[in-house]
Amino acid sequence: MTKDLRELVGGVWKDVLDLDVVNDDDDFFELGGDSMQAVDVVYRLRDAGVDLKVGDFFAHPTLHELSTAISVAASAA
């Protein structure tokens, strides 16, 4: 996982959840996120060029897990 990708994903989370800080081990849903906000995150990341499915987001709810899954999928493509 690259730092840029982690910062991109974290930045989207902060925008959607209206937070100042998001840490690698933070769980989106434990931070107060819900399924509609998760869909918003997925669409924002897609707009930024990240190939992500909604199911991927639910399978990897922490910032570290999601960023790593995106990186691994991009490497395999």
N, C-alpha and C positions, 0 to 999 in steps of 0.2 A: 504494500500500500504506500502510495506517495503522500507526502505531507500536503501537497496541493489538493489532492483528492479528499483527504480528511478535512481540510479547511473548507472546501467547497460543500461537502455534506454537512459539516458542522454549522457552516454559515446559513444554509437553508433551514436546518433545524432551529437555529436561533431566531431566524425571521418568522418561521411558522409558529413557533411556540412563544414568541416574544420574550426571549431570554437573553441575558448578557453573556453567559458562559455555558458551554457544553463540554463535558469531559469525555474521554475515550470510553469509559466504562458506564456512561449514562445510558439508561434504557429510555427510548423515546416515549413509551407508554407510561413509565413511572414518572417521567417529567411532566405528565399531564396531557400528552398527546392522545388523540383518538383516531379512529379509522378514517374519518374524513380528512383530518390533518395529514395522516400518512399518505393518502392519495394525493394531496396537495404537494407533499414533499417529492413523491415519485414524479409527478408532472413537472415540477420545477427542475428536478435533476435531469429529466429527459430533455427539457428545453436547453439545458446546459451541455447536452451531448452525452449524457450518461445513459447507458443501456440498462434499464432497471424495470423489473416487473413488481407489481404490488405484492405478490407472494414472497418475493425476495426480501422485501422490507419486513414483512411479518416474521419471516424465518430468521432474520438477523436484526433484532431490535436495538442493539447497542451501537453507538457510533463506530466503535472499533470493528465489530462484527460486520456491519453493513459496508463500511469502507473497504474492508478486506475482501468481502464477497464480490464487490464491484470490481476491485483490482484483479482478483483471480479470474473472474469471468472475462474481463477485457483482455487478459493475457492469453486466454484459451481461444479467443475469437480470431 
